Amino acid sequence: MDNSTDLPLARKEILRIIEEALERGQSKQQVLDDLSGRQQFYSRESLAQIISLVPDPELRRRYEALNRVLFGLLLLMAGLCLAAGIMFFSRGRSQSGGTAFFGSFIVLCFVHDVRQMRGNIYWPLGLLSLAATARIAVRVSTLFPWNLLITLSLGAIAILAFYLGGSLFPHRGFMGIKKDQDGNWLL
């Protein structure tokens, strides 16, 4: 680890340091104490928030296969939205095509953080997928047959996102890190 305090560490560098320290067997609290003492640019709370984004190495290995399934479903969903957008545009329905392309863009915004297993992405992904599932499911009988595939995929994404978010990050809620009864962060 670099002991320099002259320049602020980039968030990406902090995440790398955290992952390496956790792989070496340090606890998240030890990592927080070390990083808090080594640099002056991030508050202890900001560092705790960043540390809470990284799963424990054992949990990462245990849920890696399910996370890959979620990653694959996101790519499938992006592809389905893209195909729907192309179909809508070819039929002269530019508003529907634009909505489908926008949906594809939204899905792709989640792909990188899901691949990296970042804790702040699972709850919003689950909520957004659940809302989209409900919106499409209401109209599934009046739309194209492949909407059933989209609805089922969105439902699976929502379930996996909530499950993985709770399993990989048990001390992280929708609004951030949970605290114990004394007000200390549960890392």
Residue pairs with C-beta under 8 A, 6 or more apart in sequence:
1 17
1 21
1 34
1 38
3 38
5 38
5 39
5 40
8 39
8 41
8 42
9 17
9 39
9 41
9 42
11 50
14 35
14 42
14 47
14 50
15 50
15 53
15 54
17 31
17 35
18 28
18 31
18 35
18 50
18 51
18 54
19 54
21 30
21 31
21 34
22 28
22 31
22 54
22 56
22 57
23 57
26 34
27 187
28 51
28 52
28 56
28 187
29 187
31 51
32 44
32 47
32 48
32 51
32 187
35 42
35 47
35 51
36 44
36 47
42 50
48 177
48 185
48 187
49 176
49 177
51 187
52 119
52 169
52 171
52 172
52 176
52 177
52 185
52 187
53 118
53 119
53 120
53 172
54 117
54 118
54 119
55 63
55 117
55 119
55 168
55 169
59 167
59 168
60 117
60 168
63 164
63 167
63 168
66 160
66 163
66 164
67 114
67 115
67 117
67 164
67 168
69 160
70 114
70 157
70 160
70 161
70 164
71 111
71 114
71 115
73 153
73 156
73 157
73 160
74 107
74 108
74 110
74 111
74 114
74 157
75 111
76 153
77 107
77 150
77 153
77 154
77 157
78 104
78 107
78 108
78 111
79 104
80 146
80 149
80 150
80 153
81 100
81 101
81 103
81 104
81 107
82 100
82 101
82 104
84 96
84 97
84 100
84 103
84 146
84 150
85 97
85 98
85 99
85 100
85 101
85 103
85 104
86 97
87 97
88 94
88 96
88 97
88 100
89 97
103 132
106 128
110 121
110 125
113 120
113 121
114 121
114 122
114 125
117 168
119 165
119 168
119 169
119 172
120 172
122 161
122 162
122 164
122 165
122 168
122 169
123 161
123 162
123 165
123 173
123 174
124 174
125 157
125 158
125 161
126 157
126 158
126 159
126 161
126 162
126 165
127 158
127 174
129 154
129 155
129 157
129 158
129 161
130 154
130 155
130 158
132 154
133 151
133 154
133 155
133 158
136 143
136 147
136 150
136 151
136 154
137 151
139 147
140 147
140 148
140 151
165 172
171 177
171 178
171 185
171 186
171 187
172 178
177 185
177 186
177 187
178 185
178 186
179 185
179 186
180 186
